[in-house]
């Protein structure tokens, strides 16, 4: 596993632990921020209309799919997960089957299994 991906995964896991212990005020603030508010995204910035639509679909897919460890999490965590998925997809050193396996490990939290070809 690439060292950058490991670091990002640890950062997400730490963020998830912090979120689990956050108070109600933090949850209210997080709820007010939309996961689809592309204008407030840090990190990846989609540039074309097509890539904005695709990125919104990715965020929705990651944040609302109950199979994944990121469902119903704070929008910043889902965005970090999306960044990891994009990093894996753009990694020229990985073949498609390896990319699918790595994305499965990230999204399923090491619980085993794999995402479907359709999800990939």
C-alpha distances in whole Angstrom, upper triangle without the diagonal:
4,6,9,7,7,10,12,11,13,15,16,16,19,20,21,22,25,26,27,29,30,34,36,37,33,33,36,34,31,33,35,32,31,28,29,31,29,31,30,26,24,21,21,25,26,29,30,32,30,27,28,29,26,24,26,26,22,23,26,24,21,24,26,24,25,22,19,19,20,23,26,24,25,25,23,20,20,20,17,15,17,16,12,13,15,12,10,14,14,12,14,11,10,13,15,14,10,11,13,11,8,11,13,10,11,14,15,14,13,16,16,17,16,18,21,21,23,21,18
4,6,5,6,9,10,11,13,14,15,17,18,20,21,23,25,26,27,29,30,34,36,36,32,32,35,33,30,32,34,31,30,27,28,29,27,29,28,24,22,18,19,22,24,26,28,30,29,25,27,28,25,23,26,25,22,23,26,24,21,24,27,25,26,24,21,20,21,24,27,24,25,24,22,20,20,19,16,15,16,14,11,13,13,10,9,13,13,10,12,10,10,14,16,16,12,12,14,13,10,12,15,13,12,16,18,16,16,19,19,20,19,20,22,22,25,22,19
4,5,5,6,9,10,11,12,14,15,16,18,20,21,23,24,26,28,29,32,34,34,31,31,34,32,29,32,33,30,30,27,28,29,27,29,27,23,21,18,19,23,25,27,30,32,30,27,28,29,26,24,27,27,23,24,27,25,22,25,28,27,27,25,22,21,21,25,27,24,24,24,21,19,20,19,16,15,17,15,12,14,15,12,12,16,15,13,15,13,14,18,19,19,16,15,18,16,13,15,17,15,14,17,19,17,17,20,21,22,21,22,25,26,27,25,22
4,5,5,6,9,10,11,12,14,15,16,18,20,21,22,24,26,27,30,32,32,28,29,31,29,26,29,30,27,27,24,25,26,24,25,23,20,17,14,15,19,21,24,26,28,27,23,24,26,24,21,24,24,21,21,24,23,20,22,25,25,26,24,21,20,19,23,25,22,22,21,18,16,17,16,12,13,14,11,9,12,12,9,10,14,13,11,14,14,14,18,19,20,16,15,17,17,13,14,17,15,13,16,19,17,17,21,21,23,22,22,25,25,26,23,21
4,5,5,6,9,10,10,12,14,15,16,18,20,21,22,25,25,29,31,31,27,27,30,28,25,27,29,26,25,22,23,24,23,25,23,19,17,14,15,19,20,23,26,27,26,22,23,24,22,19,22,22,18,18,21,20,17,19,22,21,22,21,17,16,16,20,22,19,20,19,17,14,15,14,11,10,12,10,6,9,11,8,8,12,12,11,14,13,13,16,17,17,14,12,14,13,10,10,13,11,9,12,15,13,14,17,18,19,18,18,21,22,23,20,18
4,5,5,6,9,10,10,12,14,15,17,18,20,21,23,24,28,30,30,27,27,30,29,25,28,30,27,27,23,26,27,25,27,25,22,19,17,18,22,24,27,29,31,29,26,26,28,25,22,24,24,21,20,23,22,19,21,23,23,23,21,18,16,16,20,22,20,20,20,18,15,16,16,12,12,14,13,9,12,14,12,11,15,16,14,17,16,15,19,19,19,16,15,16,15,11,12,14,11,10,13,15,12,12,16,17,19,19,19,23,24,25,22,20
4,5,5,6,9,10,11,12,14,15,16,18,20,22,22,26,28,28,25,25,28,26,24,26,28,25,25,22,25,25,24,25,23,20,17,15,17,21,23,26,29,30,29,26,26,28,25,22,24,25,21,20,24,23,19,21,24,24,24,23,19,17,17,21,22,19,19,19,16,14,16,15,11,12,14,12,10,14,15,12,13,17,17,16,19,18,18,21,22,22,19,17,19,18,14,15,17,14,12,15,17,14,15,19,20,22,22,22,25,26,28,24,22
4,5,5,6,9,10,10,12,14,15,16,18,20,21,24,26,26,22,23,25,24,21,23,25,22,22,19,21,22,20,22,20,16,14,12,14,18,20,23,26,27,26,22,22,24,22,19,20,21,18,17,20,19,16,17,21,20,21,20,16,15,14,17,19,16,16,15,12,10,12,11,8,8,11,9,7,11,12,10,12,15,15,15,18,18,18,21,21,21,18,16,18,17,13,13,15,13,10,13,15,13,15,18,19,21,20,20,23,24,25,22,20
4,5,5,6,9,10,10,12,14,15,16,19,20,23,25,26,22,22,25,24,21,23,25,22,22,19,22,23,22,24,22,18,17,15,16,20,22,25,28,29,27,24,24,25,22,19,21,21,17,17,19,18,15,16,19,18,19,17,14,12,12,15,17,15,15,16,13,10,12,12,9,8,11,10,8,11,13,12,12,15,17,16,20,19,18,20,20,20,17,15,16,15,12,11,13,10,7,10,12,9,11,14,16,18,17,18,21,23,23,20,19
4,5,5,6,8,10,11,12,14,15,17,18,22,24,25,21,22,25,24,21,23,26,23,24,21,24,25,24,26,23,20,18,17,19,22,25,28,30,32,31,27,27,28,26,23,24,24,21,20,22,21,18,18,21,21,21,20,16,13,14,17,19,16,16,17,14,11,14,14,11,11,14,13,11,14,17,15,16,19,20,19,23,22,21,24,24,23,20,19,20,18,15,15,16,13,11,13,14,11,13,16,18,20,20,21,25,26,27,24,22
4,5,5,6,9,10,11,12,14,16,16,20,22,22,19,19,22,21,18,21,23,20,21,18,21,22,21,23,20,17,15,14,17,20,22,26,28,30,29,25,25,26,24,21,22,23,20,18,21,21,17,17,21,21,21,20,17,14,13,17,17,14,14,14,11,9,12,12,9,10,13,12,11,14,16,15,16,19,20,20,23,23,22,25,25,25,22,20,21,20,17,16,18,15,12,14,16,13,15,18,21,23,22,22,26,27,28,24,23
4,5,5,6,9,10,10,12,14,15,19,20,21,17,17,20,19,16,18,20,18,18,16,19,20,19,21,19,16,15,14,16,19,21,25,27,28,27,24,23,24,22,19,19,20,17,15,17,17,13,14,17,17,17,17,13,10,9,13,14,11,11,11,9,6,9,10,7,7,11,11,10,13,15,14,15,18,20,20,23,23,22,25,24,24,21,19,19,19,16,14,15,13,10,11,13,11,14,16,18,20,20,19,23,25,25,21,21
4,5,5,6,9,10,11,13,14,18,20,21,18,18,21,20,17,20,22,20,21,18,22,23,23,25,22,20,18,18,20,23,25,29,31,31,30,27,26,27,25,22,22,23,19,18,20,19,15,15,18,18,17,16,13,10,10,13,14,11,12,14,12,9,11,13,10,10,14,14,13,15,18,17,18,21,22,22,26,25,24,26,25,25,22,20,20,19,16,15,16,13,11,12,12,9,12,14,17,19,20,20,23,26,26,22,22
4,5,5,6,9,10,11,12,16,19,19,16,17,20,19,17,20,22,20,21,19,23,23,24,25,22,20,18,18,21,24,26,30,32,33,32,29,28,29,27,24,24,25,22,20,22,22,18,17,20,21,20,20,17,13,13,16,16,13,13,15,12,10,13,14,12,13,16,16,15,18,20,19,20,23,25,24,28,27,26,29,29,28,25,24,24,23,20,19,19,17,14,15,16,13,15,18,21,23,23,24,27,29,30,26,26
4,5,5,6,9,10,10,14,16,16,13,13,17,16,13,16,18,16,18,16,19,20,20,22,18,17,16,16,19,21,24,27,30,30,30,27,25,26,25,21,21,23,20,17,19,20,16,15,18,19,19,19,16,12,11,14,13,10,9,11,9,7,11,12,10,11,14,15,14,17,19,19,20,23,24,24,28,28,27,30,29,29,26,24,24,23,20,19,20,18,15,15,16,14,17,19,22,24,24,23,27,29,29,25,25
4,5,5,6,9,10,13,15,16,13,13,16,16,13,15,18,17,18,16,19,20,21,23,20,18,18,19,20,23,25,29,31,31,30,27,26,26,25,22,21,22,19,17,18,18,14,13,16,16,15,16,13,10,9,11,11,8,8,11,10,7,10,13,11,11,15,16,15,17,20,20,21,23,25,25,29,29,27,29,28,28,26,24,23,22,20,18,18,16,14,13,14,12,15,16,20,21,22,21,25,27,27,23,24
4,5,5,7,9,13,15,17,14,14,17,17,15,17,20,20,21,19,23,24,25,26,23,22,21,22,24,26,29,32,34,34,34,31,29,30,29,25,25,26,23,20,22,22,18,17,19,20,18,19,16,12,12,14,14,11,11,14,13,11,14,16,14,15,18,19,18,20,23,23,24,26,28,28,32,31,30,32,31,30,28,26,26,25,22,21,21,18,16,16,16,14,16,17,21,23,24,24,28,30,30,26,27
4,5,5,6,10,13,14,11,12,15,15,13,16,18,18,19,18,22,22,24,25,21,20,19,21,23,26,28,31,34,34,34,31,29,30,29,26,25,26,24,21,22,23,19,18,20,21,20,21,18,15,14,16,14,11,11,14,12,11,14,16,15,16,19,19,19,22,24,24,25,28,29,29,33,33,32,34,33,33,31,29,28,27,25,23,23,21,19,19,19,17,20,21,24,26,27,27,30,33,32,28,29
4,5,5,8,10,12,8,8,12,12,10,12,15,15,16,16,19,20,22,23,20,19,19,20,22,24,27,30,32,32,32,29,27,28,27,24,23,24,22,18,19,20,17,15,17,19,18,19,16,13,12,13,11,8,8,11,11,9,12,14,14,15,18,19,19,21,23,24,25,27,29,29,33,33,32,34,33,33,31,28,28,27,25,23,23,21,18,18,18,17,20,21,24,26,26,25,29,31,30,27,27
4,6,9,11,13,11,10,14,15,13,14,18,18,19,18,22,23,25,26,23,22,22,24,25,28,30,33,35,35,34,32,30,30,29,26,25,25,23,20,21,21,18,16,18,19,17,18,16,13,12,13,11,9,10,14,14,12,15,17,17,17,20,21,21,23,25,26,27,29,31,31,35,35,33,35,34,33,31,29,28,27,25,23,23,21,19,18,18,16,19,19,23,25,26,25,29,31,31,27,28
4,7,10,12,10,10,14,15,14,16,19,19,21,21,24,25,27,28,24,24,24,25,28,30,32,35,38,37,37,34,32,33,32,29,28,29,27,23,24,25,22,19,21,22,21,22,20,17,16,17,15,13,13,16,16,15,17,20,19,20,23,24,24,26,28,29,30,32,34,34,38,38,36,38,37,37,34,32,32,31,28,27,26,25,22,22,22,19,22,23,26,28,29,29,32,35,35,31,32
4,7,8,6,7,10,11,11,13,15,16,18,18,22,22,24,25,22,22,22,24,26,28,30,33,36,35,36,33,30,31,31,27,26,27,26,22,23,24,21,19,21,23,21,23,21,18,16,17,14,12,11,14,14,14,17,19,18,20,22,23,24,26,28,28,30,32,33,34,38,38,37,39,38,37,36,33,33,32,29,28,28,26,23,23,23,21,24,25,28,30,31,30,33,36,35,31,32
4,6,6,7,9,10,11,13,15,16,19,20,23,23,26,26,23,23,24,26,29,30,32,35,37,37,37,35,32,33,33,29,28,29,28,24,25,26,24,21,22,24,23,25,23,20,19,19,16,14,13,16,16,17,19,21,21,23,25,26,27,29,31,32,33,35,37,37,41,42,40,42,41,41,39,36,36,35,33,31,31,29,27,26,26,24,28,28,31,33,34,33,36,38,37,34,35
4,5,5,6,9,10,10,13,15,17,19,22,22,25,25,22,23,24,27,29,30,32,35,37,36,36,34,31,32,32,29,27,28,27,24,23,25,23,20,21,24,22,25,24,21,19,19,15,14,13,16,17,17,19,21,22,23,25,27,28,30,31,33,34,36,37,39,42,43,41,43,41,41,40,37,36,36,34,32,31,31,28,26,27,26,29,29,32,34,34,33,36,38,37,33,35
4,5,5,6,9,10,11,13,16,18,21,20,23,23,20,22,23,26,28,28,30,33,35,34,35,33,30,31,31,28,26,28,27,24,24,26,24,21,22,25,24,27,25,23,21,20,17,15,13,15,16,17,20,21,22,24,25,27,28,30,31,32,34,36,37,38,42,43,42,44,42,42,41,38,37,37,35,32,33,32,29,28,29,27,31,31,35,36,36,34,37,39,38,34,36
4,5,5,6,9,10,11,14,15,19,18,21,21,18,19,19,22,24,25,27,30,32,32,33,30,27,28,29,25,23,25,24,21,21,23,21,18,20,23,22,25,22,20,18,18,14,12,10,12,13,14,16,17,18,20,22,23,24,26,28,29,31,32,33,35,38,39,38,40,39,39,37,34,34,34,31,29,29,29,25,24,26,24,28,28,32,33,33,31,34,36,35,31,33
4,5,5,6,9,10,12,14,17,17,20,21,18,19,20,22,24,25,27,30,32,31,31,29,26,27,27,24,22,23,23,19,19,21,19,15,17,20,19,22,20,18,15,15,11,10,8,11,12,13,15,17,18,19,21,22,24,25,27,28,30,31,33,34,38,39,37,39,37,37,36,33,32,32,30,28,28,27,24,22,24,23,26,27,30,31,31,29,32,34,32,29,30
4,5,5,6,9,12,14,17,16,20,20,18,19,21,24,25,26,27,30,32,30,31,29,26,27,27,25,22,24,24,20,20,22,21,17,18,22,21,24,23,21,18,17,13,13,10,12,14,16,17,18,20,21,23,24,26,27,29,30,32,33,34,36,40,41,40,41,39,40,38,35,35,35,33,30,30,30,27,25,27,26,30,30,33,34,33,32,34,36,34,31,32
4,5,5,7,10,12,15,14,17,17,14,16,17,21,22,23,25,27,29,28,29,27,24,25,26,23,21,23,23,19,19,22,20,17,19,22,22,25,23,21,18,18,14,13,10,11,12,14,16,16,18,20,21,22,24,26,27,28,30,31,32,34,38,39,38,40,38,39,38,34,34,34,32,29,30,30,26,25,27,26,30,30,33,34,33,32,34,36,34,30,32
4,5,5,8,9,13,12,15,16,13,14,15,18,20,20,22,25,27,26,27,25,22,22,23,20,18,20,19,15,16,18,17,13,15,19,19,22,19,18,14,14,11,9,6,7,9,11,12,13,15,16,17,19,21,22,23,25,27,28,29,31,35,36,35,36,34,35,34,31,30,31,28,26,26,26,23,21,23,22,26,27,30,30,30,28,30,32,30,27,28
4,5,7,9,12,12,15,17,14,16,18,21,22,22,23,26,27,26,26,25,22,22,22,20,17,19,19,15,15,17,16,13,14,17,18,21,19,18,15,14,10,10,8,8,11,13,13,14,17,18,19,21,23,23,24,27,28,29,30,33,36,38,36,37,35,36,35,32,31,31,30,26,27,27,24,22,23,23,27,27,30,30,30,28,30,31,29,26,28
4,6,9,11,11,14,15,13,15,17,20,21,21,22,25,26,24,26,24,21,21,23,20,17,19,20,16,16,19,18,15,17,20,21,24,22,21,18,17,14,13,10,10,12,15,15,16,18,20,20,22,24,25,25,28,30,30,31,34,37,39,37,39,37,38,37,33,33,34,32,29,29,30,26,24,26,27,30,31,33,33,32,30,32,33,31,28,30
4,6,9,7,11,11,9,11,13,17,18,17,19,21,23,21,23,21,18,18,20,17,14,17,17,13,14,17,16,13,15,19,20,23,21,20,16,15,13,12,9,7,9,12,12,12,15,17,17,18,21,22,22,24,26,27,28,30,33,35,34,36,34,35,34,30,30,31,29,26,27,27,24,22,25,25,28,29,32,32,30,28,30,31,29,26,27
4,5,5,9,10,9,10,14,16,16,16,16,19,20,19,20,18,15,15,16,14,11,13,14,10,10,14,14,11,13,16,18,21,19,19,15,14,12,12,9,7,10,12,11,11,14,16,15,17,20,20,20,23,25,25,26,28,32,34,32,33,31,32,32,28,28,29,27,24,25,26,23,21,23,24,27,28,30,30,28,26,27,28,26,23,24
4,6,8,10,9,9,12,14,14,14,14,17,19,17,18,16,13,13,14,11,8,11,11,7,8,11,10,8,11,14,16,18,16,16,12,12,11,10,8,5,8,10,8,8,11,12,11,13,16,16,16,19,21,21,22,25,28,30,29,30,28,29,28,25,24,25,24,20,21,22,19,17,20,21,24,25,27,26,25,22,24,25,23,20,21
4,6,9,9,9,13,14,13,12,12,15,16,14,15,13,10,10,11,9,6,9,10,7,8,11,12,10,12,15,18,20,18,19,15,14,14,13,12,8,11,13,10,10,13,14,12,14,17,17,16,19,21,21,22,25,28,30,29,30,27,29,29,25,24,26,25,21,23,24,21,19,22,23,26,27,29,28,26,23,24,25,22,19,20
4,5,6,7,11,13,13,11,12,14,15,14,16,14,11,12,13,11,9,12,13,10,11,15,15,13,16,19,21,23,21,21,17,17,16,15,13,9,11,14,12,11,14,16,14,15,19,19,18,21,23,23,23,26,29,32,31,32,30,32,31,27,27,29,27,24,26,27,23,22,25,25,29,30,32,31,29,26,28,28,26,23,24
4,5,5,9,11,10,8,8,11,12,11,13,11,8,10,11,9,8,11,12,10,12,15,15,14,17,20,22,24,22,22,18,18,18,17,15,11,12,14,13,10,13,15,13,13,17,17,16,18,21,20,20,23,26,29,28,29,28,30,29,25,25,28,26,22,25,26,22,21,25,25,29,30,31,31,28,26,27,27,25,22,22
4,6,9,11,11,9,10,11,13,13,15,13,10,13,15,12,11,15,16,14,16,19,19,18,20,23,26,28,25,25,21,21,21,19,17,13,13,16,15,13,15,18,16,16,19,20,18,20,23,23,22,25,28,31,31,32,31,33,32,28,29,31,28,26,28,29,25,25,28,28,32,33,35,34,32,29,31,30,28,26,26
4,7,10,11,9,12,14,16,16,18,16,13,15,16,13,13,16,16,13,16,19,18,17,20,22,25,26,24,23,19,20,19,17,14,11,10,14,13,11,13,16,15,14,18,19,18,20,23,23,23,25,28,31,30,32,31,33,31,28,28,30,27,25,27,28,24,23,26,26,30,32,33,33,31,29,30,31,29,26,26
4,6,7,7,9,12,15,15,17,14,11,14,14,11,11,14,14,11,14,17,15,15,18,21,23,24,21,21,17,18,18,16,13,10,9,12,11,8,10,13,11,11,14,16,14,16,19,19,19,22,25,27,27,28,27,29,28,24,25,27,24,21,24,24,21,20,24,24,27,29,30,30,28,26,28,28,26,23,23
4,6,7,11,13,16,18,19,16,14,17,17,13,14,17,15,13,17,19,17,17,20,22,25,25,22,21,18,20,20,17,14,11,9,12,12,8,9,13,12,10,13,15,14,15,18,19,18,20,23,25,25,28,27,29,27,24,25,26,23,21,24,24,20,20,24,23,26,29,30,30,28,26,29,29,28,25,24
4,6,10,12,16,17,18,14,14,17,16,12,14,17,15,14,17,19,17,17,21,22,25,25,22,21,18,20,21,18,16,13,11,12,12,9,8,11,10,7,11,13,11,11,15,16,15,17,20,22,22,24,24,26,24,21,22,24,21,19,22,22,18,19,23,22,25,27,28,29,27,25,27,27,26,23,22
4,6,9,12,14,14,11,10,13,12,9,12,14,12,12,16,17,16,17,20,21,24,24,21,21,18,20,21,19,17,14,12,14,13,9,9,11,9,7,10,11,9,10,13,13,12,15,18,20,20,22,21,24,22,19,20,22,20,17,21,21,18,18,22,22,25,27,28,28,25,23,25,24,23,21,19
4,6,9,11,12,9,8,12,12,9,11,14,13,13,16,18,17,18,21,23,26,26,23,24,20,22,22,21,19,15,14,16,15,11,13,14,12,10,14,14,11,13,16,16,15,18,20,23,23,25,24,26,25,22,23,25,23,20,24,24,21,21,25,25,28,30,31,30,28,25,27,26,25,22,21
4,6,8,9,5,5,9,9,7,10,12,12,12,15,17,17,18,21,22,25,26,23,24,21,22,23,22,20,17,16,18,16,13,14,16,12,12,15,14,11,14,17,15,14,18,20,23,23,24,22,25,25,21,22,25,23,20,23,25,22,21,25,26,29,31,31,30,27,24,25,24,23,21,19
4,7,8,7,7,10,11,10,12,15,15,16,18,20,20,22,24,26,29,29,27,28,25,26,27,25,24,20,20,21,19,16,18,19,16,15,18,18,15,17,19,17,16,20,21,25,25,26,25,28,27,24,25,28,26,23,27,28,25,25,29,30,32,34,35,33,30,28,28,27,25,23,22
4,5,5,6,9,10,10,12,14,15,16,18,20,21,22,24,26,29,30,28,29,26,26,27,27,25,22,22,24,21,18,20,21,17,17,20,19,16,18,21,18,17,21,22,26,26,26,24,28,28,24,25,28,27,24,27,29,27,26,30,31,33,35,35,34,30,27,27,26,24,23,22
4,6,5,6,9,10,11,12,14,15,17,18,20,21,22,24,28,29,27,28,25,25,26,26,25,21,22,24,21,18,21,21,18,18,21,20,17,20,22,20,19,23,24,28,27,28,26,29,29,25,26,29,28,25,27,30,27,26,29,31,34,35,35,33,30,27,27,25,23,22,22
4,5,5,6,9,10,11,12,14,15,16,18,20,21,22,26,27,25,27,24,24,26,26,25,21,22,23,20,18,21,20,16,17,20,18,15,19,20,17,17,21,22,26,25,24,22,25,26,22,23,26,25,22,25,27,25,24,27,29,31,33,33,31,27,24,24,22,19,19,18
4,5,5,6,8,10,10,12,14,15,16,18,20,21,24,25,23,24,22,22,24,23,22,19,19,20,17,15,17,17,13,14,16,15,12,15,17,14,14,18,19,23,22,22,20,23,23,20,20,24,22,19,22,24,22,21,25,26,29,30,30,29,25,22,22,21,19,17,17
4,5,5,6,9,10,11,12,14,15,16,18,20,23,24,22,24,20,21,21,21,20,16,17,18,16,13,16,16,13,14,17,16,13,17,19,16,17,20,22,25,25,25,23,26,26,22,22,25,24,21,23,25,22,21,25,26,29,30,31,29,26,23,24,22,20,19,18
4,5,5,6,9,10,11,12,14,15,16,18,22,23,21,23,20,20,21,21,20,17,18,19,16,15,18,17,14,15,18,16,14,18,19,17,18,22,24,27,25,25,23,25,26,22,22,25,24,20,23,25,23,21,24,26,29,30,30,28,25,22,22,21,18,16,17
4,5,5,6,9,10,10,12,14,15,16,20,20,19,21,18,18,20,20,20,17,18,18,15,13,16,15,11,13,15,13,11,15,16,13,15,18,20,23,22,22,19,21,22,18,18,21,20,17,19,22,19,18,21,23,26,27,27,25,22,18,18,17,15,13,13
4,5,5,6,9,10,11,12,14,15,19,19,17,19,16,16,18,17,17,13,14,15,12,10,12,12,8,10,13,11,10,13,15,13,14,17,20,23,21,22,20,22,22,18,18,21,19,16,18,20,18,16,20,21,24,25,26,24,22,18,19,19,17,14,14
4,5,5,6,8,10,10,12,14,17,19,17,18,15,15,16,16,15,12,14,15,11,10,13,13,10,12,15,13,13,16,18,16,18,21,24,26,25,25,22,24,24,21,20,23,21,18,20,22,19,17,20,22,25,26,27,25,23,19,20,20,17,15,16
4,5,5,6,9,10,10,12,15,16,15,17,15,14,15,16,17,14,16,16,12,12,15,13,10,13,15,13,13,17,17,15,17,21,23,25,23,23,20,22,23,19,18,21,20,16,18,20,18,15,18,21,23,24,24,23,20,16,17,16,14,12,13
4,5,5,6,8,10,11,14,15,13,15,12,12,14,14,15,12,14,13,9,9,12,10,7,10,12,9,10,13,14,12,15,17,20,22,20,21,18,19,19,16,15,17,16,13,14,17,14,12,15,17,20,21,21,20,17,14,15,15,13,10,11
4,5,5,6,8,10,13,14,12,13,10,10,11,11,11,9,10,10,7,7,10,9,7,10,12,10,11,14,15,15,17,20,23,25,23,23,21,22,22,18,17,19,18,14,16,17,14,12,15,17,20,21,22,21,19,16,17,18,16,13,14
4,6,5,6,8,11,13,12,14,11,9,10,12,12,10,13,13,9,10,13,12,10,13,15,13,14,18,18,18,20,23,26,27,25,25,23,23,24,20,19,21,20,16,17,19,16,13,16,18,21,22,23,21,19,16,17,18,15,13,14
4,6,6,6,10,10,9,12,10,9,11,12,14,12,15,13,10,11,14,11,10,13,14,12,13,17,17,16,19,21,24,25,23,23,20,20,21,17,16,18,17,13,14,16,14,11,13,16,19,19,19,18,16,12,13,14,12,9,11
4,6,6,9,9,7,9,6,6,9,10,11,10,12,10,7,9,11,8,7,11,11,10,12,15,15,15,18,20,23,24,22,22,19,20,19,16,15,16,15,11,12,13,11,8,11,13,16,16,17,16,14,12,14,15,14,10,12
4,6,8,10,8,9,6,4,6,7,9,8,10,9,6,9,11,9,10,13,14,13,15,18,18,18,21,23,26,27,25,26,23,23,23,20,18,19,18,15,15,16,13,10,13,14,18,18,19,19,17,15,17,19,17,14,15
4,6,9,8,10,8,5,6,9,11,11,14,13,10,13,15,13,13,16,17,16,18,21,21,20,23,25,28,30,27,27,24,24,24,22,19,21,20,16,16,18,15,12,13,15,19,18,20,19,17,15,16,18,16,13,16
4,5,6,9,8,6,9,11,14,14,16,14,11,14,16,13,13,17,17,15,17,20,19,19,23,24,27,28,25,25,22,22,22,19,17,18,18,14,13,15,14,10,11,13,16,15,16,15,14,11,13,15,14,11,13
4,5,7,8,5,8,11,14,15,17,15,13,16,17,14,16,19,18,17,20,22,21,22,25,26,30,30,27,27,24,23,23,21,18,19,19,16,14,15,14,10,10,12,15,13,15,14,14,13,14,17,16,13,16
4,7,9,8,11,13,16,17,19,16,14,17,17,14,15,19,17,16,19,21,19,20,24,24,27,27,24,24,21,20,20,18,16,15,16,13,11,12,12,8,7,10,12,10,12,11,11,9,12,15,14,11,14
4,5,6,9,10,14,14,15,12,10,14,14,10,12,15,14,13,16,18,17,18,21,22,25,25,22,23,20,19,19,17,14,14,14,11,9,10,9,5,5,7,10,10,12,11,11,10,12,15,15,12,13
4,6,9,8,12,13,14,10,10,13,13,10,12,15,14,13,17,18,17,19,22,23,26,26,23,24,22,21,20,18,16,16,14,12,11,10,9,6,6,6,10,10,12,13,13,13,16,19,19,15,16
4,6,5,8,9,10,7,6,10,10,8,10,13,12,12,15,17,17,18,21,22,25,26,24,25,23,22,21,19,17,17,16,13,12,12,10,7,9,9,13,13,15,16,15,14,17,19,19,15,16
4,5,9,10,12,10,8,12,13,11,12,15,15,15,18,20,20,20,23,25,28,29,26,27,24,24,23,21,19,19,18,15,14,15,13,10,11,12,15,15,17,17,16,15,17,20,18,15,17
4,7,9,11,10,9,12,14,13,14,17,18,18,20,22,23,23,26,27,31,32,29,30,28,28,27,24,23,23,22,19,18,18,16,13,14,15,18,18,20,21,20,18,21,23,22,18,20
4,6,8,6,7,10,11,11,13,15,16,16,19,20,21,22,25,26,30,30,28,30,28,28,26,24,22,23,21,18,18,18,15,13,14,14,17,18,21,21,21,19,22,24,23,19,21
4,5,5,7,9,10,11,13,15,16,17,19,20,22,23,25,26,30,31,29,31,29,29,28,25,24,25,22,20,20,20,17,15,17,16,20,21,24,24,24,22,25,27,25,22,23
4,5,5,6,9,10,10,12,14,15,16,18,20,21,22,24,28,29,28,29,27,28,27,24,23,24,22,19,20,20,17,15,18,18,21,22,25,25,24,22,24,25,24,20,21
4,5,5,6,9,10,10,12,14,15,16,19,20,21,22,26,27,26,28,27,28,26,23,23,24,21,18,20,20,16,15,18,17,21,22,25,25,24,22,25,26,25,22,22
4,5,5,6,9,10,11,12,14,15,17,18,20,21,25,26,24,26,25,25,24,21,20,21,18,15,17,16,12,12,14,13,17,19,21,22,21,19,22,24,23,20,20
4,5,5,6,9,10,10,12,14,15,16,18,20,24,25,23,24,23,23,22,19,18,19,17,14,15,15,12,10,13,13,17,18,20,20,19,17,20,21,20,16,17
4,5,5,6,9,10,10,12,14,15,16,18,22,23,22,24,22,23,22,19,19,20,17,14,17,17,13,12,16,16,19,21,23,23,21,19,21,22,21,17,17
4,5,5,6,9,10,10,13,14,15,16,20,21,20,22,21,22,20,17,18,18,15,13,15,15,11,12,15,14,17,19,21,22,20,19,21,22,22,18,18
4,5,5,6,9,10,11,12,14,15,19,20,18,20,19,19,18,14,15,15,12,10,12,12,8,8,11,11,14,16,18,18,16,15,18,19,19,15,14
4,5,5,6,9,10,10,12,14,18,19,18,19,17,19,17,14,14,16,13,10,13,13,10,10,13,14,17,19,20,19,17,15,17,18,17,14,13
4,5,5,6,9,10,10,12,16,17,16,18,18,19,17,14,15,16,13,11,14,15,11,12,16,16,18,21,21,21,19,17,20,20,20,16,15
4,5,5,6,9,10,11,14,15,14,16,15,17,14,11,13,13,10,8,11,11,8,10,13,13,15,18,18,18,16,15,18,18,19,16,14
4,5,5,6,9,10,13,15,13,14,13,14,12,9,10,11,9,6,10,11,8,9,12,13,15,17,17,17,14,12,15,15,15,12,10
4,5,5,6,8,12,14,13,14,13,15,14,10,12,14,11,9,13,14,12,12,16,17,18,21,21,20,17,15,17,16,16,14,12
4,6,5,6,10,11,11,13,13,15,13,10,12,14,11,10,14,14,12,13,17,17,18,21,21,21,18,17,19,18,19,17,14
4,5,5,9,9,8,10,10,11,9,6,9,10,7,7,11,11,10,12,15,15,16,19,18,18,15,14,16,16,17,15,11
4,6,8,10,8,9,8,11,10,6,9,11,10,8,12,14,12,13,16,18,18,21,20,19,16,14,15,14,15,13,10
4,6,9,9,10,10,14,12,9,12,14,12,12,16,17,15,17,20,21,21,24,23,22,19,18,19,17,18,17,13
4,5,6,9,10,12,10,8,12,13,11,12,15,16,15,17,20,20,20,23,22,22,19,18,20,18,20,18,15
4,6,8,10,13,11,10,13,15,14,15,18,18,18,20,23,23,23,26,24,24,21,20,21,19,21,20,16
4,7,10,12,10,10,13,14,12,14,17,17,18,20,22,22,22,25,23,23,20,20,22,20,22,21,18
4,7,8,6,6,10,10,9,11,14,14,15,17,19,20,19,22,20,19,17,17,18,16,19,18,14
4,6,5,6,9,10,11,12,14,15,17,18,20,21,20,22,20,19,16,16,16,14,17,17,13
4,5,5,6,9,10,10,12,14,15,16,18,20,19,21,18,17,13,13,13,10,13,13,9
4,5,5,6,9,10,11,12,14,15,16,18,17,18,15,14,11,11,11,10,13,13,10
4,5,5,6,9,10,11,12,14,15,16,15,17,15,14,11,12,13,12,16,15,11
4,5,5,6,8,10,11,12,14,15,15,17,15,14,11,11,12,11,14,12,9
4,6,5,6,9,10,10,12,14,13,15,13,11,8,7,9,8,11,9,6
4,6,5,6,9,10,10,12,11,12,10,9,7,8,10,11,14,12,10
4,5,5,6,9,10,10,10,12,11,11,9,10,13,13,16,13,11
4,5,5,6,8,10,10,12,12,11,8,8,11,11,13,10,8
4,5,5,6,8,8,9,8,7,5,5,9,11,12,10,9
4,6,5,6,5,8,7,8,7,9,13,14,16,13,12
4,6,5,7,10,10,11,10,10,14,16,17,13,12
4,6,8,9,10,10,9,8,12,14,15,11,11
4,6,6,7,8,8,8,12,15,16,12,13
4,5,8,10,11,12,15,18,19,16,16
4,5,8,10,12,16,18,20,17,17
4,7,9,12,15,18,20,17,17
4,7,10,13,16,18,16,16
4,7,9,12,15,13,13
4,6,9,11,10,9
4,7,8,6,6
4,5,5,6
4,5,5
4,5
4
